[in-house]
């Protein structure tokens, strides 16, 4: 299964399965996945999640993704 990684207009990085038509961002906007500029492609959900986390940290700086024991 292939996962597409792209950005919402609000700046958040998202991913979805290649066959997904629309995706709703946490900002509330519904995105047409086929019309988005694809930033990366991942083969597994785990690698897509990791790529999204890395890209979000590059955009917003620092490590914003933490596990409960790191808080």
Secondary structure, DSSP 8 states (H G I E B T S, - for coil): --EEEEE-TTS-EEEEETT--EEE-TTS-EEEGGGS---EEESSHHHHHHHHHHHHHHHH-S-----GGG-
